[in-house]
Each structure stands twice: as structure tokens, then as C-alpha cells.
Amino acid sequence: MNRVKMLAPIGLILAALVIYAATFTVNQWEVAIKLRLGEIVDSEYAPGLHFMVPVLNNIKKFDGRIQTLDSRPERFLTVEKKDVIVDSFAKWRITNPGQFFRSTGGDSGRTARLLSERVNTALRDEFGKRTIQEVVSDDRLELMQILTKKVDTDAAELGIEVVDVRVKKIDLPPEVSESVYQRMRAERERVARDLRAKGAEAAERIRADADRQRTVILAEAYKESEQLRGEGDAKATEIYANAFNQNQDFFSFHRSLNAYRNTFGRGGDVMVLQPESDFFRYFKEKAPAGIGISPASGTHPASEPQPAEESALQPQATVPMPELGQVSTPAPIAMTPPAREHQLLPPATAVAPGAASRVTPTTFSE
């Protein structure tokens, strides 16, 4: 009896060990297969507790979650015979644990190598049908779908399902990138030159239109100013004419005095005139009617005759020259030559510069 009591705990321990060895659990993220002497017996195990024959059976568990295969960048040829370097990755998971174990032996490295070969083959086939422009444009999404479907079909023999295949980056080889960048730079420069040329053309058009408008505005303004100036000149001429027509002799005499002032007042000029010139008529003719000697001079007006004795004693009347730069109304003068004398200039009188104030008539007696 005592011996039974001693063996009972041992039996319980052995029974617990046997039960532990005969059971196994499958987690929710796992898939499992049962082997009997290296041969697959069962591969359809749901998550939970399962039994097996110890020593005779063996259990293999694999990760049933979606896994990522990040391949190394590979070089492919496009339909244009241009090399591109493609960096891609694939998402996959185990769907048939038995087939997966028979194909890869459950080795993750071998699985990655076999799947990478199939992904590269699909990429090579699809890139060989397209140009660089097509693989980087909107057709890229369609390319991903075709790749996913094709790789999934090829990887079915491995007991796995390819969920997605994506291209991360497409690069040109270093020896090709520089020439492509140069061509792109030249194209952008050409577009920039075209835009600058169009801008310069628009600027010239705007500038020409502004110049035309400026010319038209100035011409219209000049036309209007000339019309106004002409009307003003006509009005002034009419006023001057009405004013000077009241006494034409005085106007003629006043104009001659202005001519003398302008001629002899500048200096540095030489004039050669005939004595009969109309320019000196007021030096040798009587004063116009209405112009006489002022009462302060004590002489008779030019219209009254003078006795011969008085005229012989009086100095010969000369036209007083106005001072240079002085504008004033000339005082009444009497230009009455003495009897039997003539007031003449020499046949040719040369007026030297600065000698205008010394020009006086020369008297000759018969």
C-alpha cells in the first residue's frame, strides 16, 4: 500500500508529460502541418488546441500573417532599349501550408529567393512592353495591378498568395541620368526663351501703342495750340492795326525809331547803305505832320517858316538817337533845314561797330 502511494505521484507526473507531449496549440496568426515520419499528414488546423501521437508525429508551424519581400533594385530594359533601375517590394502570405512546406521546406530565405525571381521576371516582361513615359505616368497603377496578378499566379505553386506588388522607385543608370538631365534642361531653357520672346513681343506692342497715342495726343495738342495762337495773333494784329491806323505817320516814325534802336544798339555790325536809302529818310526829311518842337525848346513848329537870319544862326536839326536799351516815346523834334542848304550823307556811309551814336548828317552849302 505504501508502495502504491509512492508510485501514484510518479504516475500522475508521467501522465501529465504524456498529455503535454500529445497536445499542441495553433495561434491565430499561425498555420501548422502534422508530419508522420517526415510525411505530411494534415495541414488544415484551425487556431486552438490539437492532439498528436508523441514521437511518431511532428508539428511544423509557420507565420500566417502578411509578410513583406523587399527586393534589391534590379536593372531592366524598356521597349526603347533604355536601362532603368527599378526598386520594388511584394506583400505575400501563406495560404497552403502543405504546398509551402513541400516547395520551400519552410525555409524563409529560400522562399524570399524564389518569390524574388518571379517578381523580377514579371517586372522584366512588363517593362519590356512599355516606354519610360508610360511606366512613370498614369499607367503606373495599371502596371501594378498587372504585376500583382501575374506574380500571384506564378507564386501559387509555392503555396503562397501575393497580395500586392509595388514599384517604389524608378531611376536611370548614372551614365544615362546626366544626358537625360541635360536634355531636360535644354527643353526647359527652350520653353523659357519662348516665353521671354512672347513677353518681349507683348512689351513692344504695348510700347508702340503708347508711343502712337503719345504722338496723336501731342499732334492734337499742337494743332489746338497753333489754332489758339493763330486766333490770338489775328486778334492782336487787328488791335494793332486799329490802333496805328489812327495816325499812320506816327506809326511809321515809331517803327523807324525801333529799327534804329535795334540796328545800332547791338554793336559789332557794319552796314553799307546808299544815301537815298529809305532807311535814313527821317534824317533828311521833315517830321511827320503833328510832330513838332516842344514849347520848352523855344523854337517854332516845323509847319511855320523861319526867317533866313534865324535859320542861318540856328544849328542844324538832327534826329536824337535813343540810348541803348532805353525804350521811351521820342520828344517832338523839328527837322527844318536852312534855306538853300541840303542835308545829305556821303555817297557811302560805313557804320563801324560801336559808332552808332556818332552818326550825324553832313551839311553842304550850295
C-alpha positions as CSV (number, residue, x, y, z in Angstrom):
1,M,0.0,0.0,0.0
2,N,2.8,2.3,0.8
3,R,4.4,1.4,-2.5
4,V,1.3,2.5,-4.4
5,K,1.2,5.7,-2.6
6,M,4.7,6.3,-3.6
7,L,4.2,5.5,-7.3
8,A,0.9,7.4,-7.7
9,P,2.6,10.9,-7.9
10,I,5.1,9.5,-10.3
11,G,2.3,8.1,-12.5
12,L,0.5,11.4,-12.4
13,I,3.6,13.2,-13.5
14,L,4.2,10.8,-16.3
15,A,0.6,11.1,-17.4
16,A,0.9,14.9,-17.4
17,L,4.0,14.6,-19.5
18,V,2.4,12.3,-22.0
19,I,-0.7,14.5,-22.3
20,Y,1.6,17.6,-22.8
21,A,3.6,15.8,-25.4
22,A,0.4,14.7,-27.2
23,T,-1.1,18.2,-27.5
24,F,-0.2,21.3,-29.4
25,T,-1.8,24.7,-29.9
26,V,-2.1,26.8,-33.0
27,N,-2.3,30.6,-32.6
28,Q,-4.5,32.9,-34.6
29,W,-1.5,34.2,-36.6
30,E,-0.1,30.8,-37.3
31,V,-0.6,27.9,-39.7
32,A,0.5,24.3,-38.9
33,I,1.1,21.0,-40.6
34,K,1.4,17.5,-39.0
35,L,4.2,15.2,-40.1
36,R,4.4,11.5,-39.6
37,L,7.9,10.3,-40.1
38,G,8.6,13.2,-42.4
39,E,5.4,12.8,-44.4
40,I,2.6,15.5,-44.3
41,V,-0.4,14.0,-42.6
42,D,-2.6,17.1,-42.1
43,S,-2.3,20.8,-42.8
44,E,-5.8,22.1,-42.1
45,Y,-5.6,23.3,-38.5
46,A,-7.8,26.0,-37.1
47,P,-6.5,28.1,-34.2
48,G,-6.8,26.2,-30.9
49,L,-5.8,23.0,-29.1
50,H,-5.0,19.9,-31.1
51,F,-3.6,16.4,-30.4
52,M,-1.0,14.2,-31.9
53,V,0.9,11.0,-31.3
54,P,4.1,11.8,-29.5
55,V,7.4,10.7,-31.1
56,L,5.5,9.4,-34.1
57,N,4.1,12.8,-35.2
58,N,5.9,16.1,-35.7
59,I,4.3,19.6,-35.9
60,K,5.6,22.5,-38.1
61,K,4.3,26.0,-37.6
62,F,4.6,29.0,-39.9
63,D,3.7,32.7,-39.7
64,G,0.3,33.1,-41.4
65,R,0.4,36.9,-41.4
66,I,1.1,39.1,-44.4
67,Q,4.8,39.4,-44.9
68,T,7.0,41.8,-47.0
69,L,9.6,40.9,-49.5
70,D,11.8,43.9,-50.1
71,S,13.9,43.1,-53.2
72,R,17.2,44.6,-54.2
73,P,17.0,47.2,-57.1
74,E,17.3,45.5,-60.5
75,R,18.1,46.8,-64.0
76,F,15.5,46.3,-66.7
77,L,15.2,47.3,-70.4
78,T,12.2,49.3,-71.7
79,V,10.7,49.0,-75.2
80,E,13.0,51.9,-76.1
81,K,16.1,49.8,-75.2
82,K,16.9,52.1,-72.3
83,D,18.0,50.8,-69.0
84,V,16.1,51.6,-65.8
85,I,16.8,50.6,-62.3
86,V,13.6,49.5,-60.5
87,D,13.2,49.2,-56.7
88,S,10.2,47.1,-55.8
89,F,8.6,45.2,-52.9
90,A,5.9,42.5,-52.6
91,K,3.3,41.6,-49.9
92,W,2.6,37.9,-49.5
93,R,1.2,35.3,-47.1
94,I,0.9,31.5,-46.8
95,T,-2.4,30.1,-48.0
96,N,-1.4,26.4,-48.4
97,P,1.0,25.3,-45.6
98,G,1.5,21.8,-47.1
99,Q,2.4,23.1,-50.5
100,F,4.6,25.8,-49.0
101,F,6.5,23.1,-47.0
102,R,7.0,20.9,-50.0
103,S,8.2,23.8,-52.2
104,T,10.4,25.7,-49.8
105,G,10.9,23.3,-46.9
106,G,9.7,26.0,-44.6
107,D,12.9,28.0,-45.2
108,S,12.2,31.7,-45.2
109,G,15.4,32.5,-47.2
110,R,14.6,30.1,-49.9
111,T,11.0,31.4,-50.0
112,A,12.3,35.0,-50.5
113,R,14.7,33.9,-53.3
114,L,12.0,32.0,-55.2
115,L,9.5,34.8,-54.8
116,S,12.0,37.5,-55.8
117,E,12.8,35.6,-59.0
118,R,9.1,35.5,-60.0
119,V,8.7,39.3,-59.2
120,N,11.7,40.2,-61.3
121,T,10.5,38.1,-64.2
122,A,7.1,39.8,-64.2
123,L,8.8,43.3,-64.0
124,R,11.1,42.4,-66.9
125,D,8.2,41.3,-69.0
126,E,6.0,44.3,-68.3
127,F,8.8,46.9,-68.6
128,G,9.8,45.4,-71.9
129,K,6.4,46.3,-73.3
130,R,6.4,49.9,-72.2
131,T,8.3,53.2,-72.5
132,I,9.7,55.2,-69.7
133,Q,7.0,57.8,-70.1
134,E,4.3,55.1,-69.7
135,V,5.8,53.5,-66.6
136,V,6.0,56.8,-64.8
137,S,2.7,58.3,-65.9
138,D,-0.9,57.4,-65.0
139,D,-0.4,53.9,-66.5
140,R,1.7,53.1,-63.4
141,L,-1.4,52.0,-61.4
142,E,-2.5,49.7,-64.1
143,L,1.1,48.3,-64.2
144,M,0.9,47.5,-60.5
145,Q,-2.3,45.6,-60.9
146,I,-1.0,43.5,-63.8
147,L,2.2,42.7,-61.9
148,T,0.2,41.6,-58.8
149,K,-2.0,39.3,-60.8
150,K,0.9,37.8,-62.7
151,V,3.2,37.2,-59.7
152,D,0.3,35.8,-57.7
153,T,-0.4,33.2,-60.5
154,D,3.3,32.2,-60.7
155,A,3.7,32.0,-56.9
156,A,0.6,29.7,-56.4
157,E,2.9,26.7,-56.8
158,L,4.8,27.8,-53.7
159,G,1.6,27.7,-51.6
160,I,1.6,31.4,-51.0
161,E,-0.7,34.3,-52.1
162,V,0.8,37.6,-53.4
163,V,-1.3,40.4,-52.0
164,D,0.4,43.3,-53.7
165,V,3.4,44.2,-55.8
166,R,4.6,47.9,-55.8
167,V,7.4,49.8,-57.5
168,K,9.0,52.2,-55.0
169,K,11.4,54.0,-57.3
170,I,12.5,54.0,-61.0
171,D,15.9,55.5,-61.6
172,L,18.1,55.8,-64.7
173,P,21.6,54.5,-64.6
174,P,24.3,57.1,-63.7
175,E,25.7,57.1,-67.2
176,V,22.3,57.9,-68.6
177,S,21.0,60.3,-66.0
178,E,23.4,63.1,-66.9
179,S,22.4,63.1,-70.6
180,V,18.7,63.0,-69.6
181,Y,19.1,65.9,-67.3
182,Q,20.9,67.9,-69.9
183,R,18.1,67.2,-72.4
184,M,15.5,68.2,-69.8
185,R,17.5,71.4,-69.0
186,A,17.7,72.3,-72.7
187,E,13.9,71.7,-73.1
188,R,13.2,74.0,-70.1
189,E,15.5,76.6,-71.5
190,R,13.8,76.5,-74.8
191,V,10.4,77.0,-73.2
192,A,11.8,79.9,-71.1
193,R,13.2,81.5,-74.2
194,D,9.9,81.1,-76.0
195,L,8.1,82.7,-73.0
196,R,10.6,85.6,-72.9
197,A,10.2,86.2,-76.6
198,K,6.4,86.3,-76.3
199,G,6.8,88.7,-73.3
200,A,9.1,91.0,-75.3
201,E,6.7,90.9,-78.2
202,A,3.8,92.0,-76.0
203,A,6.0,94.7,-74.4
204,E,7.0,96.1,-77.8
205,R,3.3,96.0,-78.9
206,I,2.3,97.9,-75.7
207,R,5.2,100.3,-76.1
208,A,4.4,101.0,-79.7
209,D,0.7,101.6,-78.9
210,A,1.7,104.0,-76.1
211,D,4.1,105.9,-78.4
212,R,1.3,106.1,-81.1
213,Q,-1.1,107.5,-78.5
214,R,1.5,110.0,-77.3
215,T,2.2,111.2,-80.8
216,V,-1.5,111.6,-81.5
217,I,-2.1,113.5,-78.3
218,L,0.9,115.8,-78.9
219,A,-0.2,116.4,-82.5
220,E,-3.8,117.2,-81.4
221,A,-2.4,119.5,-78.6
222,Y,0.0,121.2,-81.1
223,K,-2.8,121.6,-83.6
224,E,-5.1,123.2,-80.9
225,S,-2.3,125.4,-79.6
226,E,-1.5,126.6,-83.1
227,Q,-5.1,127.4,-83.8
228,L,-5.4,129.3,-80.5
229,R,-2.1,131.1,-81.2
230,G,-3.2,132.0,-84.7
231,E,-6.5,133.3,-83.4
232,G,-4.6,135.3,-80.7
233,D,-2.1,136.7,-83.3
234,A,-5.0,137.6,-85.6
235,K,-6.8,139.4,-82.7
236,A,-3.5,141.2,-81.7
237,T,-2.9,142.2,-85.3
238,E,-6.4,143.5,-85.6
239,I,-6.0,145.6,-82.4
240,Y,-2.5,146.9,-83.5
241,A,-4.0,147.8,-87.0
242,N,-6.9,149.7,-85.5
243,A,-4.6,151.5,-83.1
244,F,-1.9,152.5,-85.6
245,N,-4.5,153.4,-88.3
246,Q,-5.5,156.4,-86.2
247,N,-2.1,158.0,-87.0
248,Q,-0.2,156.2,-89.7
249,D,2.6,158.8,-89.9
250,F,3.3,158.5,-86.3
251,F,3.3,154.7,-86.6
252,S,5.8,154.8,-89.4
253,F,8.0,157.2,-87.4
254,H,7.8,155.0,-84.3
255,R,8.6,151.9,-86.3
256,S,11.7,153.6,-87.8
257,L,12.9,154.6,-84.3
258,N,12.6,151.0,-83.2
259,A,14.5,149.9,-86.3
260,Y,17.3,152.4,-85.4
261,R,17.5,151.2,-81.9
262,N,17.6,147.5,-82.9
263,T,20.2,148.2,-85.6
264,F,22.6,150.4,-83.8
265,G,22.1,149.1,-80.3
266,R,23.6,145.6,-80.8
267,G,27.2,146.7,-81.8
268,G,29.6,144.7,-83.8
269,D,27.7,145.2,-87.1
270,V,28.7,147.0,-90.3
271,M,26.1,148.3,-92.8
272,V,26.8,149.7,-96.3
273,L,23.8,151.8,-97.5
274,Q,23.1,154.3,-100.3
275,P,22.3,157.9,-99.2
276,E,19.0,157.6,-101.0
277,S,18.1,154.6,-98.9
278,D,14.7,154.7,-97.3
279,F,16.2,153.7,-94.0
280,F,17.5,157.3,-93.3
281,R,14.6,159.2,-94.6
282,Y,13.8,160.7,-91.2
283,F,17.4,162.1,-91.2
284,K,16.8,164.2,-94.3
285,E,13.0,164.8,-94.4
286,K,10.7,166.9,-92.4
287,A,9.0,165.4,-89.4
288,P,5.6,164.0,-90.0
289,A,2.6,166.2,-89.5
290,G,1.6,166.6,-85.9
291,I,5.2,166.1,-84.6
292,G,6.8,169.5,-83.7
293,I,9.3,171.0,-81.3
294,S,8.2,171.2,-77.7
295,P,7.5,174.7,-76.4
296,A,10.4,174.4,-73.9
297,S,12.9,174.4,-76.8
298,G,11.8,178.0,-77.8
299,T,11.7,177.1,-81.5
300,H,8.8,177.3,-83.9
301,P,6.9,174.3,-85.0
302,A,8.0,172.7,-88.2
303,S,4.9,173.9,-90.1
304,E,5.8,177.6,-89.6
305,P,8.5,179.2,-91.8
306,Q,11.5,180.8,-90.1
307,P,13.4,183.9,-91.2
308,A,16.5,183.4,-93.1
309,E,18.7,185.1,-90.5
310,E,17.4,183.0,-87.7
311,S,17.7,179.8,-89.7
312,A,21.3,180.7,-90.5
313,L,22.2,181.1,-86.9
314,Q,20.4,178.0,-85.6
315,P,22.2,174.7,-85.5
316,Q,21.1,172.1,-87.9
317,A,18.4,169.8,-86.5
318,T,19.3,166.2,-86.1
319,V,17.3,163.2,-85.0
320,P,18.2,162.4,-81.4
321,M,19.3,158.7,-81.1
322,P,17.8,156.9,-78.1
323,E,20.2,155.4,-75.7
324,L,21.0,151.8,-76.0
325,G,18.4,149.6,-74.2
326,Q,16.2,152.6,-73.4
327,V,12.7,152.5,-74.7
328,S,10.8,155.8,-74.5
329,T,8.5,157.9,-76.6
330,P,10.6,160.3,-78.6
331,A,10.2,164.1,-77.8
332,P,8.8,166.2,-80.6
333,I,11.6,167.5,-82.9
334,A,11.7,170.0,-85.7
335,M,13.6,169.0,-88.8
336,T,13.7,172.3,-90.8
337,P,16.7,172.6,-93.0
338,P,18.0,176.1,-93.6
339,A,17.4,177.9,-96.8
340,R,19.5,176.9,-99.8
341,E,21.2,174.1,-97.9
342,H,20.8,170.3,-98.3
343,Q,21.2,167.7,-95.5
344,L,23.0,164.8,-97.0
345,L,25.1,161.8,-96.1
346,P,28.2,160.9,-98.0
347,P,27.7,158.7,-101.0
348,A,28.5,155.6,-99.0
349,T,28.4,155.6,-95.2
350,A,30.0,152.8,-93.3
351,V,28.9,152.4,-89.8
352,A,31.5,150.8,-87.7
353,P,30.7,148.7,-84.7
354,G,30.0,150.8,-81.6
355,A,29.9,154.0,-83.6
356,A,26.1,154.2,-83.9
357,S,25.8,157.2,-81.6
358,R,28.3,159.2,-83.6
359,V,26.4,159.1,-86.9
360,T,25.3,162.7,-87.8
361,P,24.2,164.2,-91.1
362,T,26.8,166.2,-93.1
363,T,25.7,169.7,-94.3
364,F,26.8,171.0,-97.7
365,S,26.1,174.6,-98.9
366,E,25.4,175.5,-102.4
